[in-house]
């Protein structure tokens, strides 16, 4: 199944490593370093040009990719829960 993360972008649910709140997690030095390293390695992409509210870390070709999205992590998690509920029916 897929998770819609903004614009016309969807990702495979099985590829999701984590969904993170941009505002709360980027105060951490470790998270800042992780995002900086990912950007330097060209592993960061943005759904659009809006200010991101969250980022999703996914598996990508035996590595990872960071996707910036203007959708809040709460909304993404609700969407993920709705997909999981639908799968259980």
Backbone as CSV, one residue per row, in Angstrom:
resi,resn,N_x,N_y,N_z,CA_x,CA_y,CA_z,C_x,C_y,C_z
1,UNK,0.832,-1.180,0.000,0.000,0.000,0.000,0.886,1.256,0.000
2,UNK,0.234,2.374,-0.278,0.943,3.628,-0.428,0.445,4.672,0.568
3,UNK,1.311,5.634,0.863,0.963,6.765,1.706,1.146,8.036,0.879
4,UNK,0.089,8.857,0.811,0.157,10.132,0.100,0.861,11.140,1.010
5,UNK,1.947,11.751,0.512,2.731,12.668,1.343,2.726,14.104,0.820
6,UNK,1.835,14.397,-0.110,1.732,15.760,-0.625,1.837,15.810,-2.127
7,UNK,1.211,16.874,-2.673,1.143,17.064,-4.115,0.633,15.769,-4.753
8,UNK,1.351,15.241,-5.695,0.964,13.964,-6.321,1.947,12.867,-5.930
9,UNK,2.538,12.995,-4.769,3.603,12.080,-4.334,3.082,11.033,-3.361
10,UNK,3.367,9.781,-3.632,3.051,8.676,-2.731,4.314,7.846,-2.530
11,UNK,4.386,7.178,-1.388,5.512,6.289,-1.122,4.974,4.964,-0.604
12,UNK,5.737,3.924,-0.818,5.365,2.612,-0.304,5.449,2.619,1.217
13,UNK,4.398,2.147,1.855,4.377,2.109,3.317,5.498,1.231,3.855
14,UNK,5.775,0.123,3.181,6.828,-0.785,3.641,8.218,-0.154,3.606
15,UNK,8.380,0.926,2.849,9.683,1.599,2.750,9.899,2.655,3.832
16,UNK,8.849,2.972,4.605,8.953,4.031,5.608,9.758,3.557,6.814
17,UNK,10.778,4.319,7.138,11.571,4.079,8.350,11.030,4.931,9.489
18,UNK,10.651,6.177,9.182,10.120,7.050,10.217,9.514,8.314,9.655
19,UNK,8.589,8.887,10.415,7.962,10.164,10.094,8.292,11.110,11.249
20,UNK,8.846,12.276,10.913,9.366,13.171,11.941,8.836,14.580,11.774
21,UNK,8.558,15.232,12.892,8.130,16.614,12.931,9.348,17.507,12.721
22,UNK,9.297,18.338,11.718,10.442,19.181,11.381,10.776,20.159,12.504
23,UNK,9.775,20.765,13.082,10.011,21.788,14.102,10.617,21.196,15.378
24,UNK,10.081,20.086,15.828,10.521,19.518,17.102,11.821,18.726,17.004
25,UNK,12.060,18.075,15.892,13.250,17.223,15.805,14.501,17.976,15.379
26,UNK,14.343,19.089,14.691,15.532,19.789,14.197,16.222,20.627,15.265
27,UNK,15.713,20.625,16.486,16.439,21.287,17.574,17.565,20.385,18.080
28,UNK,17.485,19.110,17.768,18.509,18.159,18.187,19.741,18.267,17.286
29,UNK,20.894,18.312,17.895,22.152,18.392,17.157,22.333,17.163,16.262
30,UNK,21.940,16.009,16.762,22.086,14.760,15.998,21.201,14.782,14.757
31,UNK,19.964,15.256,14.923,19.057,15.323,13.775,19.557,16.320,12.744
32,UNK,20.033,17.472,13.195,20.596,18.462,12.270,21.755,17.857,11.489
33,UNK,22.610,17.118,12.173,23.754,16.493,11.520,23.284,15.433,10.515
34,UNK,22.270,14.638,10.896,21.720,13.633,9.994,21.184,14.276,8.722
35,UNK,20.387,15.351,8.869,19.816,16.019,7.707,20.882,16.686,6.851
36,UNK,21.896,17.239,7.490,22.985,17.868,6.741,23.751,16.819,5.934
37,UNK,24.045,15.688,6.549,24.745,14.606,5.850,23.909,14.085,4.684
38,UNK,22.614,13.903,4.929,21.726,13.430,3.860,21.704,14.430,2.701
39,UNK,21.672,15.718,3.005,21.676,16.741,1.959,22.991,16.727,1.186
40,UNK,24.107,16.595,1.884,25.418,16.548,1.226,25.536,15.337,0.310
41,UNK,24.892,14.241,0.690,24.927,13.023,-0.116,23.797,12.985,-1.150
42,UNK,23.095,14.110,-1.301,21.996,14.270,-2.253,20.901,13.225,-2.047
43,UNK,20.573,12.980,-0.776,19.537,12.023,-0.415,18.295,12.710,0.130
44,UNK,18.219,14.027,-0.061,17.056,14.791,0.407,16.319,15.323,-0.809
45,UNK,14.998,15.154,-0.778,14.174,15.766,-1.816,12.956,16.374,-1.161
46,UNK,12.358,17.311,-1.845,11.210,18.020,-1.308,10.001,17.757,-2.193
47,UNK,8.840,17.590,-1.570,7.606,17.363,-2.319,7.251,18.604,-3.129
48,UNK,7.477,19.782,-2.543,7.233,21.043,-3.241,8.101,22.132,-2.609
49,UNK,7.835,23.369,-2.970,8.660,24.477,-2.476,8.147,25.099,-1.185
50,UNK,7.066,24.545,-0.619,6.522,25.083,0.628,7.442,24.737,1.799
51,UNK,7.284,25.478,2.883,8.032,25.212,4.101,7.628,23.832,4.628
52,UNK,8.579,22.922,4.824,8.215,21.578,5.285,7.790,21.554,6.739
53,UNK,6.748,20.761,7.013,6.291,20.555,8.381,6.835,19.240,8.937
54,UNK,7.194,18.347,8.032,7.716,17.054,8.473,8.669,16.497,7.431
55,UNK,9.382,15.461,7.844,10.195,14.722,6.881,10.004,13.240,7.121
56,UNK,10.053,12.503,6.012,9.870,11.063,6.046,11.181,10.426,5.610
57,UNK,11.670,9.508,6.411,12.877,8.765,6.057,12.416,7.426,5.491
58,UNK,12.904,7.111,4.298,12.508,5.871,3.635,13.737,5.074,3.220
59,UNK,13.518,3.781,3.046,14.567,2.948,2.457,14.649,3.298,0.985
60,UNK,15.873,3.314,0.462,16.050,3.654,-0.938,17.321,3.001,-1.452
61,UNK,17.178,1.978,-2.259,18.308,1.296,-2.890,19.418,0.980,-1.893
62,UNK,19.099,0.207,-0.875,20.049,-0.200,0.166,20.634,0.966,0.946
63,UNK,19.943,2.087,0.938,20.355,3.253,1.694,19.079,3.894,2.241
64,UNK,19.055,5.195,2.322,17.870,5.894,2.782,17.683,7.154,1.961
65,UNK,16.476,7.706,2.047,16.156,8.973,1.405,15.316,9.767,2.401
66,UNK,15.507,11.070,2.423,14.731,11.968,3.272,13.828,12.796,2.362
67,UNK,12.535,12.726,2.632,11.573,13.461,1.814,10.911,14.522,2.687
68,UNK,11.063,15.786,2.292,10.473,16.912,3.011,9.062,17.135,2.490
69,UNK,8.105,17.288,3.403,6.712,17.463,2.998,6.035,18.555,3.823
70,UNK,5.121,19.308,3.199,4.403,20.354,3.928,3.251,19.800,4.774
71,UNK,3.041,18.504,4.738,1.963,17.882,5.515,2.485,17.575,6.912
72,UNK,1.666,17.861,7.911,2.087,17.656,9.299,2.259,16.165,9.584
73,UNK,3.151,15.834,10.514,3.354,14.430,10.853,2.081,13.788,11.414
74,UNK,1.270,14.567,12.138,0.016,14.035,12.658,-0.914,13.573,11.546
75,UNK,-1.004,14.376,10.486,-1.844,14.014,9.343,-1.288,12.782,8.637
76,UNK,0.014,12.728,8.464,0.621,11.559,7.811,0.374,10.289,8.626
77,UNK,0.484,10.394,9.936,0.262,9.228,10.795,-1.211,8.809,10.753
78,UNK,-2.127,9.769,10.722,-3.550,9.436,10.587,-3.805,8.697,9.278
79,UNK,-3.215,9.185,8.198,-3.372,8.520,6.900,-2.820,7.096,6.954
80,UNK,-1.681,6.951,7.601,-1.060,5.629,7.739,-1.964,4.703,8.549
81,UNK,-2.532,5.205,9.634,-3.449,4.414,10.451,-4.699,4.029,9.673
82,UNK,-5.209,4.938,8.845,-6.393,4.628,8.024,-6.097,3.517,7.026
83,UNK,-4.922,3.544,6.436,-4.535,2.477,5.510,-4.424,1.157,6.257
84,UNK,-3.813,1.181,7.430,-3.673,-0.047,8.227,-5.038,-0.612,8.630
85,UNK,-5.988,0.259,9.002,-7.334,-0.186,9.347,-8.022,-0.827,8.135
86,UNK,-7.849,-0.222,6.983,-8.462,-0.756,5.768,-7.888,-2.128,5.419
87,UNK,-6.611,-2.307,5.679,-5.975,-3.591,5.381,-6.466,-4.707,6.305
88,UNK,-6.836,-4.349,7.530,-7.298,-5.346,8.500,-8.716,-5.819,8.237
89,UNK,-9.476,-5.081,7.450,-10.891,-5.451,7.181,-10.984,-6.602,6.223
